[in-house]
Amino acid sequence: MKEEELAVVTMNADHAGDDTAGRGTMVIRIWSEANADQPFRCRLTFGRAGTGQPREALAASHEQILETVRKWLEDFPE
């Protein structure tokens, strides 16, 4: 990503007193299984701050990864 493409992210003033509002984390781990018919593998671990245990999803294609990320992001206001 080029420096001019970076955006400054700030917390909405409506949630300034709430440390967890609009916060979440997603970790995407990708690997390859050598002898599998479809060697591409992915584990997504994600959650929102203050909601308890993180959730997990497994994917075997780029499309599945993108769909999981898209659904997770829809829980967050723009």
Summary of the structure (lengths in Angstrom):
residues: 78
radius of gyration: 16.0
end to end distance: 20.9
largest distance: 51.9
contacts: 141
relative contact order: 0.18
helix: 23%
strand: 29%
